[in-house]
Amino acid sequence: HDYADPPRTVDDLIARCGKPSRRHLERAFHQSVRASPYQFMLKQRVTNAQKLLRSTEQSIERIAEAAGFSNPPQLCLHFRKLTGQSPSQYRAAERREQAARNPEA
């Protein structure tokens, strides 16, 4: 599997798994990771966005696209649901933490 090109939809994920029934995959997936495939994919996208927010100066628009969201409002919605803050708030907090850890930088 190409991890540099993650599946964009649950149907893409099913296709990569040899085409089991959608319900069978969802049930097995939930038993294994305690989340639906969709919830898991959203969490992975938010995690990827967090990494980009910490390590790049890219715009929210570019980060949304790179993380697999259809548009910036979708990134903001799911990011806030999972982290309790907006992407901009997260980036600002991370920068403050980095500055506190490396005051001479």
C-alpha positions in Angstrom: 0.0 0.0 0.0 1.1 3.5 -0.7 1.0 5.4 2.5 2.0 8.6 0.8 -1.4 8.4 -1.0 -3.9 7.6 1.8 -7.5 6.7 0.8 -9.7 9.7 0.5 -13.1 8.0 1.1 -14.3 4.9 2.9 -15.1 3.4 -0.5 -11.4 3.9 -1.5 -10.4 2.1 1.7 -12.8 -0.8 0.9 -11.3 -1.0 -2.6 -7.8 -1.3 -1.2 -8.9 -4.1 1.1 -9.9 -6.5 -1.6 -13.6 -5.4 -1.8 -15.2 -6.9 1.2 -18.8 -5.8 1.9 -18.9 -2.3 3.3 -20.7 -3.4 6.4 -18.3 -6.3 7.0 -15.3 -3.9 6.8 -16.9 -1.3 9.0 -17.8 -3.9 11.7 -14.3 -5.5 11.6 -12.6 -2.1 11.5 -14.6 -0.9 14.5 -13.8 -4.0 16.5 -10.1 -3.5 15.8 -9.6 0.2 16.3 -12.8 1.2 18.2 -13.8 3.7 15.5 -15.6 3.7 12.2 -13.4 3.9 9.1 -14.7 7.4 8.5 -13.9 8.5 12.1 -10.5 7.0 11.8 -9.8 8.8 8.5 -11.0 12.1 10.0 -8.6 11.6 12.9 -5.7 10.8 10.6 -6.5 13.9 8.5 -6.6 16.1 11.6 -3.3 14.5 12.9 -1.7 15.3 9.5 -3.0 18.9 9.6 -1.5 19.2 13.1 1.9 18.1 11.9 1.7 20.6 9.0 0.6 23.4 11.3 3.5 22.7 13.6 6.2 22.3 10.9 5.3 24.6 8.0 4.1 28.1 7.3 1.6 26.9 4.8 -1.8 28.6 4.7 -4.9 26.9 6.2 -6.2 26.4 2.6 -3.1 24.5 1.6 -3.0 22.5 4.8 -6.7 21.5 4.3 -5.9 20.3 0.8 -2.7 18.5 1.8 -4.5 16.8 4.8 -7.3 15.5 2.6 -10.2 17.8 3.4 -12.5 19.0 0.7 -12.2 22.7 1.8 -10.8 24.8 4.7 -14.2 25.0 6.5 -14.3 21.2 6.7 -10.8 21.2 8.2 -11.8 23.9 10.7 -15.0 22.0 11.7 -13.4 18.6 12.3 -10.2 20.1 13.7 -12.2 22.0 16.4 -14.4 18.9 17.1 -11.3 16.7 17.7 -8.9 19.2 19.4 -11.2 21.9 20.9 -9.5 24.7 19.1 -9.3 26.1 15.6 -6.2 25.4 13.4 -5.1 29.0 13.8 -5.4 28.7 17.6 -3.5 25.4 17.6 -0.7 26.9 15.4 -0.4 29.9 17.7 -0.3 27.8 20.9 2.4 25.5 19.3 4.5 28.5 18.4 4.3 29.8 22.0 5.3 26.4 23.4 8.2 26.2 20.9 9.3 29.7 21.9 9.1 28.8 25.6 11.2 25.6 25.0 13.8 27.5 22.9 14.0 31.1 24.2 17.2 31.9 22.3 15.8 30.8 18.9 
